[in-house]
């Protein structure tokens, strides 16, 4: 049965897209069928998957407005070996146009329902704001993966996101839960990083993934070459960490299914 996960954080620049792209590629490497959904008008996950966002015949924009379906819009990431429901700046207009539409917060869920049997994982890269797009992602998902840097302000943003998830769970999607918190861009040399990491483990316990993603220049370079970091430089520490995270993710899903 497919597992649909949002990668979300209301704070920008915390590695959401890097996490989505590299998790998708890592899962594909262990023979999982993966669809990456780019819900951000910046289209960074699309570009990071090696797809030119300026030359797309159609995007997720058409899917959300009911003008196309997922199968006719999706693209193949040749570098990452997973499917992509791509986005570009056109998607920014969907925010306004969806306000008038029936079932506006469930447009993505209804579209994904038609293809869910084709995949083991669907990963949704959400924009860094609680918008109609993010709401569509949360209403489609079984759970939320929260990437976060171990710094002071990250904790403040985390409580806001947790409250949002609770409200969506209560009012719109009773399946939604926090799957786990992923510590990213981690620098063990910084005392604050270690302190925040310890606080997260104390407060959230098993919700904190064991895998920690280090700060790694090769992960940052990879998107400019149109490929995930795990493909761009497989032996790098960042790539190895994301491969370990994919294995942990698969194991966590098994545990959730048993529960």
Order of alpha helices (4+ residues) and beta strands (2+ residues): beta-alpha-beta-alpha-alpha-alpha-beta-beta-alpha-alpha-beta-alpha-beta-alpha-beta-alpha-beta-alpha-alpha-alpha
